[in-house]
Amino acid sequence: MELSNSQAVGESDPAWLPYWQLLSRWWLIVLIVTVVAAVATWCTTKYYAQKWYQATAALTPVAKPLTPGGAAFMGASAAGGLLDLLGGSSMTDTNAQEYMSILKSYAFTVSMAERHQPILAFATDLNDGVPPPTQWQLFSIVNGHFGCDYNLKTGNLNLSFVAKTRDEAQRILGYYVDDLRDKLRGREMHDAGVAVASLRDEINKTSDSLLQSQLYELMASQVQREKLAQVEADFAFTVIEPPMVPDNVFSPHPTRNAFVVILFVPLVIFGTLRALERLTQMSAEARRRTGASGRGLIDAPPVD
């Protein structure tokens, strides 16, 4: 009967009462541990953790690609302007998506790393001083620290690279910009050269003077296209902001980490204390039941 009364009283208590009682007994310990952990985290992050710096650059893809002939050039410009007015995807957006795919691709990253020794040194440093054994690991390391996104409002392609030093981050991001332009320029020159060779073959095959004249015009346009791609400094895109690194550290953030510790350490401590208290209660309840069963066996009358 007494056990039933105590159970009734326990059931009538608010659900939060055990937690409040536990907190009232341990609040000072929780506070001290939280403050010590937050201060230690801040000091460790500020003075001992590895600093990372982020280089950024902004590019604007050329909205009017080199095309053979003035009519086609004007047509492409008019189509791009019409799509912009209608809210659709313009040629600039298409170029930006293509550039992002190239920059994040396996072939481009590995080729760039093999051409530039600082990128290999960067990957080796992050691989515990050992050169990456496979090209895929090399790609994973380098690509994991590179980022790019396209801003629809500004029309800019934003690039970033994170490294241990400012100079390293700025240098490697510069390789991305330069190698992307070289790749696009080389592809344009190759395509124009193939078109010129094909047009020359057609001119040699035909005897129609009017058709030959038109083919010569097309071939001249392709030659002009090739030369422009070769000499134009801002080919394919314009560098709005060259690779630069701000003075502040990209990561880690001492204040942010300390704030996270302040949020989670009390929860972890309180949860641990609650679990230990619950285990203690369950153990005491089990011993009490075991003792009651033993007394019941002793007090039971002997069986004749």
C-alpha positions, 0 to 999 in steps of 0.5 A: 500500500505504501509503494502504491502511494509513493508511485501515485505521488511520483506520477503526480510530479511534473515531468520536468521536476527530475531535470530541475532537481538534477540541474539544481545540484550540478549547475555550478559544475556544468557552468565551470566545465562549459566556461573552461571548455569554451576558453580552451577551444577559443585559445586552441583555435586562435593560436594553435589550429591550422589557419586556412586562407581563401583566394577569390576571383570574379569572371564575366563570360563573354556573351558574344562568342566569336562566330564566322560572319557578321550576320551570325554575330548579330544574330547571336547577339539579338538572340541572347538579348531576346532571351535576357528580356524573356527571362530565359537562359542567355548565351552568357549563362550557357558559357558560365555553366560550361566553364564551371563544368570544365573547372570542376572536371577530372581531366582539367584538374589533373592536367593543371596539377601536372603542369604546375609544380606548386599544385603538386606540392600543395597536394603532397603537403595535404597527403601527409608529405607523400605524393598522391599515389593515384591521379584520382586522389590528386584530383580529390585533394585539389578539387576539394579546396576549389569552389565555383558558382555563377551569380545570375544577378551579376552575371559573374562566375565566382571562383575560390580556392582555400590553402594554408597560406595567402600566397599559395591560395592566390597562386593556385587560383591564378592557375585556374584562371589562366589554364581555363583561358588557355584551354578555351583559346586552344579549342577555339583555334583548333576548331577554326583551323579544322574549319579552314582546312575543310573549306580549303578542300571544298574550294579545291573541289568546286569549279563554280566561281560564285560558290568559291567566292562564298567559301573564301569569305567563310574561310576568311571569317574562320581565319579571323576567328583563329587570329582573334582567339590567339591575340585577344587578351580577354578571350572567352571571359573578362577578369572582373577581379583577379585572384586576391586573398583578404587579410582575415583568416577563412577558417577556423573561427575561434569565436564561432567554435567557442559559441558552439561549445557553449551550446553543446557542452552543457547538453552533453554534460546534463545528458550524461548526468541524467543517464548516470542518475537513471542507471543508479535508480534502476540499479537501486530498484533492482537491488531492492526487488532482489532483497524483497524477494530474498526476504520473502523466501526466508519468511515463508513457512517451511513446507512439511 
